[in-house]
């Protein structure tokens, strides 16, 4: 299934993508797409619903973030071999963990704000794990059973804030709109191998990132198991698994950063696409 949320910001309704790509309303089945609706029992219930019998959503509504009420946005840094190489770093023996504020989450096609005082706002296309059931001290073998599905995210980052402002990376990762999420949450049964998906991003029509998730340093089960030994993962939590080479700060000889009016388009095989315009905050 492909689950989504649609409607004006703050008034989104739950929906799913029908067989012809249309949006079908799920409001009569679940109140929202959030941690309470991502357990296997609820997902199995949703699978029993014939999309043709659900209300058709007319027109072209705004698509919101595909998960609501996210308690934690956890990120894995330097998790593609090619990205680590482009920034002159070695992959870490364990997943490198940092956080984004959940208030950074926005819809997949909403404008991305360049923060006041920013000089180095950058892009990062990322495969994202959505937790479906509570995970604490889980094994790598059992980790997949705690995943509801996957989605696309853009880990927008302000590099000067991230690297030079006397703090952890969270300062450069957490501005409003720095986590476009969606368009869909694709349930794990539709993505049997998350480690073989094409992943890409373009800036103003120029392909900047072009890779495949087979280049991940730490796999999806390793990430979920590892995190669960340091914190309890709750239903609806999201984990951004890292970005491939081609970020703005890694371009040589001249780094490139976002300016108002520039456009990002990005996608992952099977998980849909996003498009954002950069605007001043």
C-alpha positions as CSV (number, residue, x, y, z in Angstrom):
1,X,0.0,0.0,0.0
2,X,0.9,3.6,-0.5
3,X,-0.5,5.7,2.4
4,X,-0.5,9.5,2.4
5,X,-2.0,12.6,4.0
6,X,-3.6,15.3,1.9
7,X,-5.2,18.7,2.4
8,X,-4.3,22.2,3.7
9,X,-1.4,22.4,6.2
10,X,-2.6,21.4,9.6
11,X,-5.9,20.0,8.2
12,X,-4.6,16.9,6.4
13,X,-6.7,13.8,6.0
14,X,-5.5,10.2,5.6
15,X,-5.6,8.6,2.2
16,X,-4.2,5.9,0.0
17,X,-3.1,5.7,-3.6
18,X,-5.5,3.7,-5.7
19,X,-4.7,1.5,-8.7
20,X,-4.9,4.3,-11.2
21,X,-2.8,6.7,-9.1
22,X,-5.9,8.4,-7.7
23,X,-6.2,9.4,-4.0
24,X,-8.8,7.5,-2.0
25,X,-10.0,8.9,1.4
26,X,-9.4,6.8,4.5
27,X,-11.1,9.1,7.0
28,X,-13.8,6.6,7.6
29,X,-11.3,3.9,8.5
30,X,-8.5,5.6,10.4
31,X,-8.3,9.1,11.9
32,X,-4.8,9.7,10.6
33,X,-1.6,8.2,9.3
34,X,0.5,8.2,12.5
35,X,2.0,5.8,15.0
36,X,-1.4,4.6,16.1
37,X,-2.3,3.3,12.6
38,X,1.0,1.8,11.6
39,X,0.9,-1.5,13.5
40,X,0.6,-4.7,11.5
41,X,-3.0,-5.3,12.6
42,X,-4.2,-1.9,11.4
43,X,-2.2,-2.2,8.2
44,X,-3.8,-5.6,7.5
45,X,-7.2,-4.0,8.1
46,X,-6.4,-1.3,5.5
47,X,-5.4,-4.0,3.0
48,X,-8.9,-5.5,3.2
49,X,-10.4,-2.3,1.9
50,X,-11.2,-2.2,-1.8
51,X,-10.0,1.2,-3.0
52,X,-12.9,1.4,-5.4
53,X,-15.2,1.4,-2.4
54,X,-13.4,4.3,-0.7
55,X,-14.4,8.0,-1.5
56,X,-12.5,9.4,-4.4
57,X,-10.6,12.6,-3.6
58,X,-11.3,15.1,-6.4
59,X,-8.9,17.6,-7.9
60,X,-5.2,18.1,-7.1
61,X,-5.0,18.6,-3.3
62,X,-1.8,19.5,-1.5
63,X,0.1,16.5,-0.2
64,X,1.2,16.7,3.4
65,X,3.9,14.8,5.2
66,X,3.0,11.1,5.0
67,X,3.3,10.5,8.8
68,X,1.9,12.8,11.5
69,X,2.8,13.2,15.2
70,X,6.3,12.0,14.7
71,X,8.0,11.8,18.1
72,X,11.6,11.4,16.8
73,X,13.4,12.2,13.6
74,X,16.7,10.2,13.8
75,X,19.3,10.5,11.1
76,X,22.4,8.5,10.1
77,X,25.4,10.5,8.9
78,X,28.0,9.5,6.3
79,X,26.2,6.3,5.5
80,X,27.0,6.1,1.8
81,X,30.5,5.1,0.8
82,X,30.6,7.7,-2.0
83,X,29.3,10.5,0.2
84,X,31.9,9.8,2.9
85,X,34.6,9.9,0.2
86,X,33.4,13.2,-1.3
87,X,33.7,15.0,2.1
88,X,37.0,13.4,3.0
89,X,35.6,11.2,5.8
90,X,35.8,7.5,6.6
91,X,32.6,5.5,7.1
92,X,32.1,4.8,10.8
93,X,32.2,1.3,12.3
94,X,28.8,2.0,13.9
95,X,26.0,4.1,12.6
96,X,26.7,7.8,13.2
97,X,23.5,9.2,14.8
98,X,22.1,12.7,14.9
99,X,18.7,14.2,15.2
100,X,16.4,16.7,13.5
101,X,13.7,18.6,15.3
102,X,10.3,17.1,14.4
103,X,9.1,20.7,13.7
104,X,11.3,20.5,10.5
105,X,8.8,18.1,8.9
106,X,6.7,19.5,6.0
107,X,5.0,18.2,2.9
108,X,7.0,16.8,0.0
109,X,6.2,19.7,-2.3
110,X,6.1,22.6,0.2
111,X,8.6,25.4,-0.2
112,X,11.9,25.0,1.7
113,X,12.9,28.1,3.7
114,X,16.5,29.3,3.6
115,X,17.1,30.4,7.2
116,X,18.0,34.0,8.1
117,X,21.8,34.4,8.1
118,X,22.3,31.3,6.0
119,X,25.1,31.0,3.5
120,X,25.3,27.2,3.0
121,X,21.8,25.6,2.7
122,X,22.3,22.2,1.1
123,X,20.3,19.2,-0.1
124,X,20.3,15.5,0.8
125,X,18.0,12.9,-0.7
126,X,17.4,10.0,1.7
127,X,15.7,6.7,2.1
128,X,13.6,6.9,5.3
129,X,12.4,4.1,7.6
130,X,9.1,4.5,9.3
131,X,8.7,2.5,12.5
132,X,5.5,0.6,13.0
133,X,5.8,-1.1,16.3
134,X,7.8,-0.3,19.5
135,X,11.4,-1.5,19.2
136,X,13.8,-1.9,22.2
137,X,16.9,-4.1,22.2
138,X,15.8,-5.8,18.9
139,X,18.0,-8.1,16.9
140,X,19.0,-7.4,13.4
141,X,17.0,-10.5,12.4
142,X,13.9,-9.2,14.0
143,X,14.3,-5.5,13.0
144,X,12.3,-5.7,9.8
145,X,9.2,-6.7,11.8
146,X,9.2,-3.4,13.5
147,X,9.2,-1.4,10.3
148,X,5.9,-0.2,8.9
149,X,7.4,0.9,5.6
150,X,9.6,3.4,3.8
151,X,9.3,6.9,2.4
152,X,11.4,9.6,0.7
153,X,12.9,12.6,2.6
154,X,15.1,15.6,1.9
155,X,17.5,16.1,4.8
156,X,17.9,19.8,4.1
157,X,21.0,21.1,5.9
158,X,22.6,24.5,6.7
159,X,26.3,23.6,6.6
160,X,27.7,26.7,8.3
161,X,25.2,26.2,11.2
162,X,26.0,22.5,11.2
163,X,29.8,22.7,11.2
164,X,30.8,26.0,12.7
165,X,28.2,27.2,15.2
166,X,29.6,25.5,18.4
167,X,27.1,22.7,18.6
168,X,26.1,19.3,17.4
169,X,24.8,18.9,13.9
170,X,21.2,19.5,15.0
171,X,21.6,23.3,14.7
172,X,22.1,22.9,10.9
173,X,19.4,20.3,10.5
174,X,16.3,21.6,12.3
175,X,15.0,24.8,10.6
176,X,11.3,24.7,9.7
177,X,10.8,22.9,6.3
178,X,14.2,21.1,6.5
179,X,12.5,17.7,6.4
180,X,10.1,17.3,3.4
181,X,8.6,13.9,3.9
182,X,6.6,11.8,1.4
183,X,4.7,11.8,-0.9
184,X,3.7,8.3,0.4
185,X,4.5,5.8,3.1
186,X,5.0,2.6,1.1
187,X,4.4,-0.5,3.3
188,X,7.3,-2.8,3.7
189,X,5.7,-5.7,1.7
190,X,6.0,-3.5,-1.4
191,X,9.7,-2.9,-0.8
192,X,11.1,-6.4,-0.2
193,X,14.7,-5.2,-0.7
194,X,15.4,-1.6,0.4
195,X,19.0,-2.0,-0.5
196,X,18.6,-2.0,-4.2
197,X,16.7,1.2,-5.0
198,X,17.8,4.0,-7.4
199,X,18.1,7.3,-5.6
200,X,18.5,10.8,-7.2
201,X,18.2,14.5,-6.8
202,X,18.3,17.5,-9.3
203,X,18.9,21.2,-8.6
204,X,17.4,23.5,-11.3
205,X,17.2,20.5,-13.6
206,X,20.8,19.4,-13.2
207,X,21.3,15.9,-11.8
208,X,23.5,16.3,-8.6
209,X,22.9,13.0,-6.8
210,X,22.6,9.7,-8.7
211,X,23.1,6.5,-6.8
212,X,21.6,3.3,-5.4
213,X,20.8,2.2,-1.9
214,X,23.1,-0.8,-2.4
215,X,25.9,1.8,-1.5
216,X,24.7,2.1,2.1
217,X,27.4,1.5,4.6
218,X,25.0,0.3,7.4
219,X,22.0,-1.6,6.3
220,X,18.4,-1.0,7.3
221,X,18.3,-3.9,9.8
222,X,21.6,-2.9,11.3
223,X,20.4,0.7,11.8
224,X,17.1,-0.3,13.4
225,X,18.7,-2.8,15.8
226,X,21.6,-0.4,16.6
227,X,19.3,2.5,17.4
228,X,17.0,0.3,19.6
229,X,19.9,-0.4,21.9
230,X,20.3,3.3,22.7
231,X,16.7,4.6,22.6
232,X,13.2,3.1,22.3
233,X,11.9,3.5,18.8
234,X,8.2,4.3,18.9
235,X,5.5,3.8,16.2
236,X,5.7,6.7,13.8
237,X,9.3,7.5,14.4
238,X,11.3,8.1,11.2
239,X,14.9,7.3,10.5
240,X,16.7,9.0,7.6
241,X,19.3,6.5,6.5
242,X,21.9,8.9,4.9
243,X,22.6,10.5,1.5
244,X,24.8,9.6,-1.4
245,X,27.4,11.7,-3.1
246,X,26.5,14.9,-4.8
247,X,25.6,17.3,-2.0
248,X,26.3,21.0,-2.6
249,X,29.2,21.2,-0.1
250,X,31.0,18.3,-1.9
251,X,30.9,19.7,-5.4
252,X,34.4,20.5,-6.7
253,X,36.1,22.8,-7.4
254,X,33.2,25.1,-6.3
255,X,30.6,24.1,-3.7
256,X,27.0,25.1,-4.6
257,X,24.3,26.1,-2.1
258,X,20.7,27.0,-2.4
259,X,19.5,30.5,-3.1
260,X,15.9,31.8,-3.2
261,X,14.1,30.6,-6.4
262,X,16.2,27.5,-6.9
263,X,14.3,24.2,-7.3
264,X,15.0,20.7,-6.0
265,X,13.5,17.6,-7.5
266,X,14.2,14.2,-6.0
267,X,13.1,10.6,-5.9
268,X,13.7,7.0,-4.9
269,X,12.6,4.1,-7.0
270,X,9.1,2.9,-5.7
271,X,8.8,5.7,-3.2
272,X,7.7,8.6,-5.4
273,X,9.1,12.1,-6.0
274,X,9.3,15.5,-4.4
275,X,9.7,19.0,-5.7
276,X,10.6,22.1,-3.6
277,X,11.3,25.7,-4.3
278,X,13.8,27.5,-2.0
279,X,12.4,30.7,-0.5
280,X,13.7,33.2,2.1
281,X,12.6,32.6,5.6
